[in-house]
Amino acid sequence: MSVKRIGQVIGIKPEDIEEYEKLHAQAWPSIIKIIKQANISNYSIFRYGNLLFAYLEYTGSDYEADMAKLADEPEMQRWWKITDQMQWQVPETKENNWWHEIPENFHVD
Amino acid sequence: MSVKRIGQVIGIKPEDIEEYEKLHAQAWPSIIKIIKQANISNYSIFRYGNLLFAYLEYTGSDYEADMAKLADEPEMQRWWKITDQMQWQVPETKENNWWHEIPENFHVD
């Protein structure tokens, strides 16, 4: 099984940090299920000040297709409607992306 | 086996990014071995501009002891002598730490 490791960054609005953390500490089971169905595992979000860093592993065979399917889920859209407004995109973010993907410099299995 | 997931942040000097990435793309086998012996696995470093973001998993039973042992290794010290001068500590870093540990807001296994 091949694993694609992904690092991502996005901003978090200072006034929404508390609510964002509460929400994520008790994330909806429906969202967890959708994430797993998209072949994403070992997914963590860390916070450094007003920046969020995500680490996740993708184990499927078609990342674009799985992400498109995930984005089509009404529950996912409901979740994003709440979380998107708490976040701000970093200026380097590529078109049609929300989180900004960052390169991996080093890895030890 | 319990897994402690750790997120860390440190700065990278713009003029040293290229050299830092070269060095880490071909990290010394001795360093990889020392990291693994310290019960660290699945260790990645990502870069966002002038910030490095590390993700690692600790599977031992005494993190402080394993980190102390790792820090005592002459090869590790030789490595850090090169890499430390390429990095700058973020202001939030705790005393006696080099990288700054950041909290995990969310996790999906």
Backbone of each chain as ProteinMPNN parsed JSONL, in Angstrom:
{"seq_chain_A": "MSVKRIGQVIGIKPEDIEEYEKLHAQAWPSIIKIIKQANISNYSIFRYGNLLFAYLEYTGSDYEADMAKLADEPEMQRWWKITDQMQWQVPETKENNWWHEIPENFHVD", "coords_chain_A": {"N_chain_A": [[0.851, -1.197, 0.0], [0.659, 2.114, -0.961], [1.623, 5.168, 0.56], [0.702, 8.478, 0.654], [2.0, 11.259, 2.002], [0.78, 14.236, 3.383], [1.207, 17.672, 3.937], [-0.277, 20.603, 5.188], [-1.312, 24.055, 5.302], [-3.18, 26.667, 6.896], [-4.826, 29.757, 7.787], [-6.123, 30.767, 11.029], [-8.757, 32.546, 12.475], [-8.175, 34.726, 15.164], [-10.277, 35.274, 16.986], [-11.879, 33.105, 16.694], [-10.616, 30.831, 17.523], [-11.101, 29.417, 19.957], [-13.698, 28.368, 19.619], [-13.3, 26.859, 17.317], [-11.523, 24.923, 18.236], [-13.069, 23.628, 20.169], [-15.09, 22.568, 18.557], [-13.609, 20.795, 16.965], [-12.606, 19.068, 18.836], [-14.719, 17.552, 19.393], [-15.577, 16.357, 16.971], [-18.009, 15.749, 14.426], [-19.342, 12.475, 14.074], [-20.147, 11.778, 11.504], [-18.489, 13.242, 9.856], [-15.965, 12.253, 10.433], [-16.305, 9.719, 9.416], [-16.679, 10.219, 6.66], [-14.188, 11.269, 6.015], [-12.526, 9.044, 6.464], [-13.587, 7.311, 4.556], [-12.672, 8.513, 2.313], [-10.179, 7.566, 2.069], [-8.327, 8.696, 3.762], [-6.145, 8.832, 6.48], [-4.728, 8.866, 9.824], [-4.795, 11.623, 10.458], [-4.048, 14.749, 11.503], [-4.535, 17.946, 13.037], [-2.669, 20.688, 13.91], [-2.035, 23.613, 15.92], [-0.351, 26.653, 15.543], [-0.127, 29.565, 16.961], [-1.774, 31.815, 14.966], [-1.929, 30.093, 12.89], [-2.831, 27.072, 11.281], [-1.637, 23.785, 11.092], [-1.798, 20.982, 9.118], [-1.493, 17.453, 9.072], [-1.611, 14.603, 7.157], [-2.387, 11.297, 5.92], [-2.668, 9.708, 2.849], [-4.086, 6.923, 1.401], [-5.276, 5.871, -0.791], [-5.905, 5.329, -4.344], [-6.526, 7.302, -6.103], [-6.294, 10.383, -5.588], [-7.373, 12.923, -6.322], [-9.937, 12.233, -7.235], [-11.029, 11.048, -4.936], [-11.019, 13.237, -3.209], [-12.778, 14.914, -4.54], [-15.13, 13.485, -4.318], [-15.49, 13.463, -1.563], [-15.854, 16.209, -1.184], [-18.33, 16.501, -2.271], [-20.138, 15.542, -0.478], [-22.982, 16.239, 1.414], [-22.932, 16.525, 4.244], [-20.26, 17.105, 4.71], [-20.096, 19.544, 3.44], [-21.746, 20.976, 5.094], [-20.265, 21.001, 7.412], [-17.965, 22.397, 6.558], [-19.116, 24.852, 6.02], [-19.361, 25.932, 8.498], [-16.71, 25.844, 9.48], [-15.084, 27.09, 7.523], [-15.476, 29.847, 7.652], [-14.121, 30.499, 9.887], [-11.562, 30.394, 9.233], [-8.679, 31.674, 7.406], [-7.243, 32.107, 4.234], [-3.855, 31.415, 3.456], [-1.585, 33.58, 1.697], [-0.157, 32.231, -0.305], [-1.698, 30.189, -1.273], [-2.88, 27.898, -3.694], [-4.941, 28.298, -6.645], [-8.343, 27.277, -6.489], [-7.839, 25.672, -4.324], [-8.244, 25.207, -0.77], [-6.973, 24.801, 1.819], [-3.416, 25.274, 2.017], [-0.994, 23.463, 0.382], [2.07, 22.171, 1.599], [5.61, 21.58, 1.08], [7.336, 18.486, 1.791], [10.299, 18.167, 3.547], [11.824, 16.244, 4.73], [11.928, 12.878, 5.816], [11.467, 10.139, 8.006], [10.733, 6.808, 8.206]], "CA_chain_A": [[0.0, 0.0, 0.0], [1.466, 3.334, -0.98], [1.125, 6.236, 1.426], [1.075, 9.838, 0.279], [1.93, 12.118, 3.194], [0.44, 15.591, 2.971], [1.258, 18.752, 4.923], [-1.087, 21.733, 4.713], [-1.386, 25.18, 6.229], [-4.242, 27.654, 6.69], [-4.923, 30.647, 8.936], [-7.298, 30.693, 11.886], [-9.035, 33.878, 13.039], [-7.944, 34.69, 16.616], [-11.535, 35.279, 17.74], [-12.585, 31.827, 16.485], [-9.776, 29.699, 17.951], [-11.746, 28.637, 21.023], [-14.825, 27.634, 19.039], [-12.718, 25.897, 16.38], [-10.946, 23.813, 19.009], [-14.209, 22.903, 20.76], [-15.737, 21.829, 17.464], [-12.744, 19.705, 16.516], [-12.417, 18.104, 19.933], [-15.89, 16.667, 19.327], [-15.975, 16.379, 15.557], [-19.162, 14.91, 14.121], [-19.013, 11.136, 13.564], [-20.372, 11.742, 10.046], [-17.305, 13.833, 9.203], [-14.883, 11.269, 10.598], [-16.617, 8.626, 8.487], [-16.434, 10.704, 5.288], [-12.728, 11.389, 5.879], [-11.973, 7.692, 6.331], [-14.035, 6.76, 3.268], [-11.857, 9.155, 1.274], [-8.837, 6.963, 2.176], [-7.448, 9.537, 4.573], [-5.97, 8.333, 7.841], [-3.671, 9.504, 10.617], [-4.996, 13.024, 10.114], [-3.968, 15.626, 12.677], [-4.39, 19.391, 12.833], [-1.99, 21.36, 15.015], [-2.144, 25.067, 15.804], [0.743, 27.514, 16.007], [-0.636, 30.937, 16.916], [-2.897, 31.982, 14.055], [-1.766, 29.182, 11.758], [-3.124, 25.655, 11.493], [-0.848, 22.866, 10.279], [-2.416, 19.664, 9.036], [-0.701, 16.322, 8.591], [-2.51, 13.492, 6.866], [-1.868, 10.245, 5.051], [-3.634, 9.253, 1.85], [-3.695, 5.561, 1.03], [-6.055, 5.417, -1.943], [-5.182, 5.308, -5.616], [-6.901, 8.463, -6.916], [-6.489, 11.454, -4.597], [-8.283, 13.949, -6.846], [-11.295, 11.67, -7.268], [-11.495, 10.881, -3.553], [-11.28, 14.57, -2.651], [-13.983, 15.423, -5.201], [-16.243, 12.749, -3.724], [-15.608, 13.998, -0.2], [-16.391, 17.573, -1.268], [-19.736, 16.394, -2.708], [-20.966, 15.074, 0.632], [-23.705, 17.339, 2.067], [-22.463, 16.69, 5.62], [-18.955, 17.769, 4.637], [-20.376, 20.939, 3.097], [-22.326, 21.586, 6.292], [-19.119, 21.203, 8.315], [-17.122, 23.467, 6.009], [-19.833, 26.127, 6.125], [-19.047, 26.413, 9.847], [-15.262, 26.014, 9.722], [-14.437, 27.978, 6.543], [-15.539, 31.263, 8.058], [-13.183, 30.685, 11.003], [-10.222, 30.301, 8.662], [-8.289, 32.593, 6.324], [-6.269, 31.432, 3.377], [-2.545, 32.056, 3.351], [-1.497, 34.167, 0.356], [0.473, 31.315, -1.277], [-2.633, 29.117, -1.625], [-3.158, 27.743, -5.125], [-6.33, 28.451, -7.077], [-9.24, 26.137, -6.267], [-7.524, 24.997, -3.062], [-8.604, 25.956, 0.442], [-5.707, 24.705, 2.551], [-2.224, 25.399, 1.169], [-0.119, 22.298, 0.549], [3.474, 22.557, 1.798], [6.483, 20.458, 0.716], [8.022, 17.7, 2.818], [11.76, 18.281, 3.413], [12.531, 15.187, 5.448], [11.05, 11.833, 6.35], [11.956, 8.863, 8.533], [9.585, 5.902, 8.384]], "C_chain_A": [[0.886, 1.246, 0.0], [0.789, 4.4, -0.112], [1.633, 7.564, 0.891], [0.906, 10.708, 1.525], [1.727, 13.562, 2.756], [0.534, 16.545, 4.161], [0.515, 19.949, 4.349], [-1.104, 22.834, 5.763], [-2.563, 26.08, 5.856], [-4.244, 28.559, 7.916], [-6.18, 30.388, 9.754], [-7.502, 32.083, 12.505], [-8.928, 33.813, 14.563], [-9.248, 34.574, 17.413], [-12.288, 33.956, 17.617], [-11.809, 30.61, 16.978], [-10.495, 28.813, 18.954], [-12.86, 27.757, 20.445], [-14.334, 26.544, 18.078], [-12.192, 24.674, 17.133], [-12.042, 22.97, 19.666], [-14.846, 21.993, 19.719], [-14.906, 20.614, 17.063], [-12.462, 18.669, 17.595], [-13.591, 17.119, 19.953], [-16.441, 16.678, 17.905], [-17.119, 15.392, 15.316], [-18.714, 13.539, 13.605], [-19.184, 11.036, 12.042], [-19.149, 12.255, 9.286], [-16.119, 12.87, 9.269], [-15.061, 10.146, 9.561], [-16.294, 9.026, 7.032], [-14.923, 10.799, 5.024], [-12.107, 10.011, 5.655], [-12.349, 7.052, 4.99], [-13.237, 7.345, 2.101], [-10.406, 8.652, 1.311], [-7.81, 7.857, 2.859], [-7.364, 8.929, 5.973], [-4.839, 9.093, 8.517], [-3.634, 11.013, 10.352], [-5.006, 13.86, 11.392], [-3.922, 17.081, 12.233], [-3.776, 19.974, 14.099], [-2.166, 22.867, 14.83], [-0.893, 25.734, 16.339], [0.26, 28.957, 15.864], [-1.852, 31.017, 16.015], [-2.77, 31.137, 12.792], [-2.15, 27.764, 12.183], [-2.239, 24.854, 10.541], [-1.54, 21.519, 10.279], [-1.41, 18.65, 8.512], [-1.679, 15.192, 8.323], [-1.859, 12.508, 5.906], [-2.98, 9.767, 4.126], [-3.188, 7.894, 1.312], [-4.509, 5.016, -0.147], [-5.228, 5.49, -3.218], [-5.55, 6.496, -6.516], [-7.295, 9.615, -5.985], [-7.511, 12.488, -5.075], [-9.724, 13.465, -6.797], [-11.856, 11.526, -5.859], [-11.822, 12.233, -2.913], [-12.552, 15.182, -3.25], [-15.231, 14.776, -4.595], [-16.536, 13.263, -2.304], [-16.275, 15.383, -0.218], [-17.859, 17.595, -1.689], [-20.681, 16.012, -1.575], [-21.659, 16.26, 1.332], [-23.243, 17.591, 3.511], [-21.124, 17.425, 5.672], [-19.166, 19.259, 4.35], [-20.946, 21.704, 4.295], [-21.219, 21.917, 7.302], [-18.27, 22.385, 7.854], [-17.778, 24.84, 6.112], [-19.535, 26.769, 7.487], [-17.556, 26.748, 9.968], [-14.595, 27.014, 8.761], [-14.401, 29.428, 7.023], [-14.642, 31.564, 9.262], [-11.75, 30.76, 10.489], [-9.955, 31.433, 7.669], [-7.165, 31.926, 5.536], [-4.942, 32.172, 3.382], [-2.349, 32.491, 1.893], [-0.937, 33.236, -0.721], [-0.493, 30.258, -1.816], [-2.942, 29.087, -3.118], [-4.647, 27.861, -5.428], [-7.102, 27.144, -6.888], [-8.867, 25.274, -5.055], [-8.036, 25.845, -1.908], [-7.394, 25.962, 1.375], [-4.558, 24.818, 1.538], [-1.286, 24.228, 1.435], [1.347, 22.746, 0.641], [4.381, 21.342, 1.588], [7.126, 19.776, 1.925], [9.529, 17.75, 2.548], [12.498, 17.051, 3.894], [11.519, 14.146, 5.878], [11.842, 10.631, 6.834], [10.74, 7.987, 8.78], [9.419, 5.468, 9.843]], "O_chain_A": [[1.753, 1.404, 0.86], [-0.436, 4.51, -0.064], [2.833, 7.754, 0.699], [-0.203, 10.867, 2.035], [2.421, 14.052, 1.865], [0.015, 16.268, 5.242], [0.657, 20.272, 3.17], [-0.932, 22.579, 6.955], [-2.901, 26.239, 4.683], [-3.727, 28.182, 8.968], [-7.171, 29.862, 9.247], [-6.559, 32.709, 12.989], [-9.527, 32.937, 15.187], [-9.305, 33.849, 18.406], [-13.238, 33.715, 18.363], [-12.289, 29.482, 16.866], [-10.498, 27.59, 18.814], [-12.95, 26.566, 20.743], [-14.888, 25.445, 18.036], [-12.396, 23.536, 16.711], [-11.947, 21.743, 19.71], [-15.105, 20.815, 19.966], [-15.448, 19.53, 16.848], [-12.118, 17.526, 17.294], [-13.474, 16.004, 20.461], [-17.615, 16.971, 17.675], [-17.176, 14.33, 15.936], [-17.801, 13.458, 12.783], [-18.455, 10.3, 11.377], [-18.821, 11.759, 8.208], [-15.377, 12.698, 8.302], [-14.105, 9.697, 8.929], [-15.706, 8.247, 6.282], [-14.45, 10.451, 3.942], [-11.27, 9.832, 4.77], [-11.548, 6.351, 4.372], [-13.144, 6.737, 1.035], [-9.522, 9.228, 0.676], [-6.611, 7.794, 2.586], [-8.377, 8.562, 6.568], [-4.101, 9.85, 7.886], [-2.585, 11.588, 10.064], [-5.87, 13.69, 12.252], [-3.349, 17.411, 11.195], [-4.284, 19.784, 15.204], [-2.415, 23.338, 13.721], [-0.429, 25.43, 17.438], [0.244, 29.501, 14.76], [-2.858, 30.356, 16.272], [-3.401, 31.41, 11.771], [-1.837, 27.321, 13.287], [-2.104, 25.181, 9.362], [-1.836, 20.974, 11.343], [-0.596, 18.943, 7.636], [-2.494, 14.863, 9.184], [-0.917, 12.838, 5.185], [-4.088, 9.462, 4.568], [-2.064, 7.737, 0.834], [-4.431, 3.828, -0.457], [-4.014, 5.685, -3.178], [-4.949, 6.675, -7.575], [-8.465, 9.792, -5.646], [-8.404, 12.88, -4.324], [-10.621, 14.193, -6.371], [-13.02, 11.843, -5.614], [-12.792, 12.351, -2.164], [-13.304, 15.875, -2.564], [-16.25, 15.434, -4.389], [-17.689, 13.463, -1.922], [-17.135, 15.687, 0.609], [-18.55, 18.593, -1.485], [-21.897, 16.148, -1.708], [-20.985, 17.183, 1.791], [-23.173, 18.74, 3.948], [-20.885, 18.251, 6.552], [-18.506, 20.118, 4.935], [-20.679, 22.89, 4.489], [-21.237, 22.963, 7.951], [-17.904, 23.254, 8.646], [-17.101, 25.856, 6.269], [-19.467, 27.993, 7.607], [-17.188, 27.799, 10.492], [-13.65, 27.705, 9.144], [-13.417, 30.139, 6.822], [-14.428, 32.724, 9.616], [-10.837, 31.143, 11.221], [-10.882, 32.064, 7.161], [-6.276, 31.28, 6.092], [-4.905, 33.4, 3.321], [-2.872, 31.862, 0.973], [-1.207, 33.423, -1.907], [-0.137, 29.508, -2.725], [-3.229, 30.118, -3.727], [-5.496, 27.566, -4.587], [-6.571, 26.054, -7.103], [-9.513, 24.258, -4.795], [-8.237, 27.051, -2.051], [-6.854, 27.025, 1.682], [-4.717, 24.496, 0.361], [-0.838, 24.021, 2.563], [1.801, 23.586, -0.135], [3.986, 20.212, 1.876], [7.417, 20.412, 2.938], [9.979, 17.416, 1.452], [13.65, 16.825, 3.526], [10.395, 14.475, 6.256], [12.766, 10.165, 6.167], [9.818, 8.387, 9.49], [8.503, 4.708, 10.16]]}, "seq_chain_B": "MSVKRIGQVIGIKPEDIEEYEKLHAQAWPSIIKIIKQANISNYSIFRYGNLLFAYLEYTGSDYEADMAKLADEPEMQRWWKITDQMQWQVPETKENNWWHEIPENFHVD", "coords_chain_B": {"N_chain_B": [[0.38, -0.791, 21.844], [1.186, 2.465, 22.715], [0.825, 5.596, 21.098], [2.388, 8.664, 20.895], [1.642, 11.602, 19.45], [3.419, 14.221, 17.971], [3.68, 17.668, 17.284], [5.701, 20.213, 15.956], [7.38, 23.397, 15.748], [9.732, 25.499, 14.076], [11.936, 28.173, 13.068], [13.377, 28.809, 9.803], [16.306, 30.001, 8.292], [16.153, 32.166, 5.537], [18.319, 32.221, 3.702], [19.463, 29.796, 4.066], [17.785, 27.786, 3.307], [17.968, 26.233, 0.919], [20.315, 24.699, 1.322], [19.637, 23.38, 3.668], [17.523, 21.792, 2.81], [18.783, 20.173, 0.915], [20.568, 18.773, 2.582], [18.762, 17.383, 4.228], [17.444, 15.836, 2.408], [19.222, 13.911, 1.911], [19.839, 12.655, 4.378], [22.104, 11.682, 6.982], [22.788, 8.217, 7.428], [23.453, 7.458, 10.035], [22.105, 9.273, 11.629], [19.433, 8.776, 11.07], [19.292, 6.25, 12.168], [19.757, 6.772, 14.904], [17.507, 8.309, 15.504], [15.457, 6.43, 15.129], [16.16, 4.587, 17.098], [15.492, 6.037, 19.294], [12.862, 5.599, 19.559], [11.257, 7.008, 17.828], [9.145, 7.463, 15.085], [7.747, 7.653, 11.744], [8.357, 10.315, 11.014], [8.225, 13.496, 9.852], [9.319, 16.48, 8.202], [8.028, 19.494, 7.218], [7.966, 22.415, 5.13], [6.916, 25.754, 5.391], [7.237, 28.606, 3.889], [9.301, 30.558, 5.807], [9.126, 28.911, 7.954], [9.451, 25.831, 9.646], [7.686, 22.819, 9.945], [7.23, 20.146, 12.002], [6.231, 16.739, 12.185], [5.811, 13.978, 14.222], [5.942, 10.634, 15.548], [5.913, 9.135, 18.671], [6.763, 6.175, 20.219], [7.75, 4.979, 22.449], [8.263, 4.462, 26.038], [9.252, 6.343, 27.723], [9.621, 9.385, 27.102], [11.177, 11.706, 27.743], [13.558, 10.55, 28.694], [14.395, 9.092, 26.445], [14.807, 11.186, 24.646], [16.871, 12.533, 25.909], [18.896, 10.669, 25.757], [19.232, 10.487, 23.0], [20.124, 13.084, 22.51], [22.607, 12.942, 23.62], [24.195, 11.586, 21.875], [27.13, 11.637, 19.967], [27.111, 11.816, 17.138], [24.61, 12.898, 16.637], [24.918, 15.374, 17.806], [26.83, 16.396, 16.124], [25.367, 16.626, 13.801], [23.38, 18.473, 14.596], [24.995, 20.669, 15.037], [25.435, 21.578, 12.544], [22.808, 21.982, 11.54], [21.467, 23.582, 13.447], [22.392, 26.221, 13.219], [21.186, 27.034, 10.951], [18.647, 27.447, 11.613], [16.079, 29.324, 13.397], [14.752, 30.141, 16.54], [11.298, 30.157, 17.325], [9.501, 32.78, 19.007], [7.854, 31.813, 21.044], [8.958, 29.537, 22.077], [9.69, 27.151, 24.59], [11.813, 27.238, 27.53], [14.94, 25.57, 27.432], [14.122, 24.024, 25.325], [14.423, 23.357, 21.792], [13.077, 23.121, 19.221], [9.687, 24.277, 18.983], [6.962, 23.03, 20.655], [3.702, 22.315, 19.491], [0.127, 22.442, 20.019], [-2.185, 19.725, 19.397], [-5.147, 19.945, 17.637], [-7.023, 18.317, 16.521], [-7.783, 14.995, 15.551], [-7.864, 12.149, 13.463], [-7.788, 8.725, 13.385]], "CA_chain_B": [[1.433, 0.223, 21.836], [0.634, 3.815, 22.697], [1.522, 6.522, 20.205], [2.291, 10.086, 21.229], [1.874, 12.389, 18.237], [4.015, 15.509, 18.332], [3.842, 18.71, 16.271], [6.718, 21.179, 16.396], [7.66, 24.484, 14.81], [10.962, 26.275, 14.236], [12.188, 28.996, 11.896], [14.515, 28.484, 8.937], [16.833, 31.229, 7.688], [15.92, 32.118, 4.085], [19.555, 31.96, 2.957], [19.918, 28.423, 4.319], [16.734, 26.825, 2.923], [18.454, 25.318, -0.105], [21.28, 23.782, 1.932], [18.88, 22.578, 4.637], [16.742, 20.794, 2.068], [19.764, 19.218, 0.36], [21.063, 17.966, 3.704], [17.702, 16.505, 4.714], [17.07, 14.888, 1.349], [20.198, 12.817, 2.016], [20.236, 12.649, 5.794], [23.077, 10.64, 7.31], [22.211, 6.984, 7.979], [23.665, 7.421, 11.493], [21.061, 10.107, 12.242], [18.175, 8.004, 10.926], [19.383, 5.154, 13.136], [19.609, 7.343, 16.255], [16.092, 8.71, 15.627], [14.655, 5.218, 15.303], [16.491, 4.008, 18.411], [14.82, 6.854, 20.311], [11.431, 5.251, 19.463], [10.558, 7.973, 16.975], [8.878, 6.959, 13.741], [6.843, 8.461, 10.93], [8.829, 11.672, 11.312], [8.32, 14.33, 8.658], [9.464, 17.932, 8.357], [7.492, 20.253, 6.09], [8.348, 23.833, 5.186], [6.003, 26.798, 4.91], [8.007, 29.852, 3.884], [10.442, 30.538, 6.722], [8.793, 28.08, 9.113], [9.459, 24.382, 9.479], [6.67, 22.156, 10.743], [7.572, 18.728, 12.148], [5.243, 15.797, 12.705], [6.493, 12.728, 14.547], [5.233, 9.735, 16.449], [6.78, 8.541, 19.69], [6.123, 4.922, 20.643], [8.425, 4.428, 23.632], [7.549, 4.62, 27.307], [9.855, 7.441, 28.493], [10.018, 10.352, 26.074], [12.275, 12.559, 28.223], [14.786, 9.738, 28.749], [14.823, 8.786, 25.074], [15.321, 12.415, 24.035], [18.16, 12.821, 26.558], [19.857, 9.714, 25.196], [19.449, 10.941, 21.62], [20.915, 14.322, 22.562], [23.965, 12.586, 24.066], [24.918, 10.92, 20.788], [28.056, 12.552, 19.273], [26.69, 12.034, 15.751], [23.462, 13.803, 16.682], [25.467, 16.703, 18.102], [27.518, 16.841, 14.904], [24.277, 17.01, 12.886], [22.761, 19.707, 15.106], [25.946, 21.779, 14.891], [25.208, 22.077, 11.184], [21.429, 22.425, 11.289], [21.006, 24.616, 14.389], [22.724, 27.569, 12.764], [20.289, 27.356, 9.839], [17.316, 27.637, 12.182], [15.872, 30.349, 14.439], [13.666, 29.701, 17.413], [10.135, 31.046, 17.398], [9.548, 33.423, 20.328], [7.059, 31.082, 22.045], [9.67, 28.319, 22.48], [9.935, 26.998, 26.033], [13.202, 27.13, 27.972], [15.588, 24.26, 27.25], [13.668, 23.379, 24.08], [14.919, 23.984, 20.564], [11.82, 23.256, 18.479], [8.538, 24.659, 19.816], [5.876, 22.056, 20.525], [2.393, 22.963, 19.283], [-0.959, 21.528, 20.404], [-3.008, 19.056, 18.385], [-6.556, 20.34, 17.763], [-7.93, 17.373, 15.83], [-7.13, 13.785, 15.055], [-8.604, 10.983, 12.974], [-6.849, 7.61, 13.251]], "C_chain_B": [[0.804, 1.623, 21.782], [1.501, 4.704, 21.794], [1.29, 7.942, 20.691], [2.618, 10.854, 19.953], [2.353, 13.783, 18.636], [4.105, 16.421, 17.114], [4.795, 19.764, 16.804], [6.958, 22.228, 15.311], [9.021, 25.107, 15.123], [11.127, 27.118, 12.974], [13.369, 28.477, 11.091], [14.99, 29.784, 8.283], [16.714, 31.136, 6.169], [17.168, 31.722, 3.294], [20.037, 30.517, 3.123], [18.917, 27.354, 3.86], [17.271, 25.779, 1.947], [19.376, 24.251, 0.498], [20.599, 22.839, 2.924], [18.121, 21.46, 3.915], [17.641, 19.737, 1.437], [20.204, 18.23, 1.43], [20.014, 16.947, 4.143], [17.219, 15.503, 3.663], [18.026, 13.691, 1.363], [20.745, 12.768, 3.436], [21.168, 11.474, 6.078], [22.372, 9.399, 7.859], [22.354, 6.906, 9.502], [22.568, 8.194, 12.231], [19.709, 9.391, 12.203], [18.144, 6.904, 11.991], [19.15, 5.653, 14.57], [18.15, 7.737, 16.506], [15.219, 7.485, 15.901], [14.9, 4.567, 16.665], [15.831, 4.778, 19.547], [13.302, 6.643, 20.272], [10.596, 6.308, 18.739], [10.36, 7.341, 15.607], [7.915, 7.907, 13.037], [7.101, 9.957, 11.149], [9.001, 12.446, 10.004], [8.563, 15.785, 9.043], [8.971, 18.584, 7.071], [7.955, 21.702, 6.232], [7.25, 24.716, 4.632], [6.748, 28.123, 5.0], [9.224, 29.727, 4.784], [10.144, 29.776, 8.011], [8.894, 26.607, 8.732], [8.426, 23.797, 10.433], [7.019, 20.671, 10.796], [6.391, 17.947, 12.707], [5.994, 14.515, 13.018], [5.662, 11.916, 15.528], [6.236, 9.083, 17.39], [6.077, 7.314, 20.264], [6.819, 4.267, 21.835], [7.624, 4.702, 24.895], [8.137, 5.746, 28.168], [10.459, 8.451, 27.518], [11.222, 11.191, 26.519], [13.599, 11.796, 28.206], [15.307, 9.438, 27.342], [15.401, 10.02, 24.38], [16.69, 12.789, 24.622], [19.254, 11.93, 25.983], [20.236, 10.113, 23.759], [20.372, 12.164, 21.602], [22.359, 14.07, 22.987], [24.811, 11.974, 22.951], [25.82, 11.913, 20.05], [27.638, 12.84, 17.821], [25.521, 13.012, 15.672], [23.947, 15.22, 16.916], [26.175, 17.293, 16.882], [26.493, 17.345, 13.882], [23.678, 18.354, 13.299], [23.673, 20.924, 14.962], [25.777, 22.419, 13.501], [23.817, 22.686, 11.041], [20.979, 23.566, 12.21], [21.251, 26.027, 13.855], [21.891, 27.997, 11.543], [18.889, 27.729, 10.344], [17.272, 28.833, 13.123], [14.647, 29.928, 15.242], [12.506, 30.691, 17.374], [10.043, 31.56, 18.843], [8.815, 32.654, 21.43], [7.797, 29.868, 22.625], [9.965, 28.29, 23.977], [11.424, 26.831, 26.32], [13.696, 25.694, 27.829], [15.043, 23.456, 26.065], [14.342, 24.068, 22.902], [13.723, 24.201, 19.635], [10.72, 23.635, 19.475], [7.378, 23.683, 19.584], [4.523, 22.775, 20.416], [1.269, 21.959, 19.531], [-1.724, 20.957, 19.21], [-4.479, 19.408, 18.654], [-7.523, 19.264, 17.318], [-7.136, 16.157, 15.434], [-8.139, 12.734, 14.602], [-7.583, 9.867, 12.76], [-6.763, 7.069, 11.823]], "O_chain_B": [[-0.009, 1.915, 20.905], [2.724, 4.575, 21.742], [0.152, 8.373, 20.877], [3.732, 10.769, 19.437], [1.779, 14.432, 19.51], [4.548, 16.002, 16.045], [4.707, 20.161, 17.966], [6.765, 21.974, 14.122], [9.41, 25.227, 16.285], [10.534, 26.818, 11.938], [14.248, 27.797, 11.62], [14.183, 30.568, 7.783], [17.127, 30.14, 5.576], [17.076, 30.968, 2.325], [20.924, 30.072, 2.395], [19.173, 26.159, 4.007], [17.052, 24.581, 2.13], [19.233, 23.061, 0.22], [20.936, 21.658, 3.011], [18.093, 20.319, 4.377], [17.305, 18.552, 1.424], [20.212, 17.018, 1.217], [20.336, 15.787, 4.4], [16.657, 14.459, 3.994], [17.689, 12.605, 0.892], [21.954, 12.832, 3.658], [21.034, 10.405, 5.482], [21.455, 9.52, 8.671], [21.487, 6.357, 10.182], [22.157, 7.809, 13.326], [18.951, 9.404, 13.174], [17.118, 6.659, 12.625], [18.431, 5.022, 15.344], [17.625, 7.521, 17.598], [14.361, 7.5, 16.784], [13.974, 4.062, 17.301], [15.634, 4.238, 20.635], [12.548, 7.407, 20.874], [9.404, 6.477, 18.999], [11.283, 6.759, 15.038], [7.352, 8.822, 13.637], [6.189, 10.736, 11.427], [9.823, 12.088, 9.16], [8.079, 16.261, 10.07], [9.439, 18.266, 5.978], [8.291, 22.152, 7.327], [6.719, 24.469, 3.549], [6.871, 28.694, 6.084], [10.087, 28.881, 4.548], [10.814, 29.964, 9.027], [8.48, 26.196, 7.648], [8.309, 24.226, 11.581], [7.095, 20.011, 9.76], [5.659, 18.421, 13.575], [6.735, 14.011, 12.175], [4.802, 12.441, 16.234], [7.263, 8.553, 16.966], [4.943, 7.399, 20.736], [6.511, 3.129, 22.187], [6.466, 5.116, 24.838], [7.588, 6.07, 29.221], [11.636, 8.379, 27.163], [12.174, 11.366, 25.758], [14.625, 12.317, 27.768], [16.508, 9.521, 27.083], [16.364, 9.918, 23.62], [17.557, 13.3, 23.913], [20.381, 12.369, 25.754], [21.404, 10.075, 23.372], [21.283, 12.256, 20.779], [23.234, 14.9, 22.739], [26.029, 11.864, 23.091], [25.331, 12.929, 19.554], [27.791, 13.961, 17.335], [25.447, 13.842, 14.766], [23.449, 16.162, 16.299], [26.134, 18.498, 16.635], [26.713, 18.342, 13.195], [23.492, 19.249, 12.474], [23.208, 22.051, 14.79], [25.954, 23.624, 13.322], [23.663, 23.775, 10.488], [20.197, 24.422, 11.796], [20.415, 26.916, 14.022], [21.893, 29.165, 11.156], [18.063, 28.256, 9.598], [18.31, 29.3, 13.591], [13.656, 29.435, 14.703], [12.709, 31.905, 17.388], [10.451, 30.875, 19.781], [9.118, 32.822, 22.611], [7.308, 29.241, 23.565], [10.429, 29.275, 24.553], [12.189, 26.354, 25.482], [12.962, 24.737, 28.076], [15.47, 22.324, 25.838], [14.775, 25.215, 23.002], [13.395, 25.34, 19.301], [10.823, 23.342, 20.666], [6.885, 23.535, 18.465], [4.245, 23.718, 21.157], [1.435, 20.765, 19.283], [-1.885, 21.603, 18.174], [-4.987, 19.195, 19.754], [-8.699, 19.284, 17.684], [-5.976, 16.253, 15.034], [-9.134, 12.473, 15.278], [-6.614, 10.052, 12.025], [-6.012, 6.129, 11.564]]}, "name": "protein", "num_of_chains": 2, "seq": "MSVKRIGQVIGIKPEDIEEYEKLHAQAWPSIIKIIKQANISNYSIFRYGNLLFAYLEYTGSDYEADMAKLADEPEMQRWWKITDQMQWQVPETKENNWWHEIPENFHVDMSVKRIGQVIGIKPEDIEEYEKLHAQAWPSIIKIIKQANISNYSIFRYGNLLFAYLEYTGSDYEADMAKLADEPEMQRWWKITDQMQWQVPETKENNWWHEIPENFHVD"}
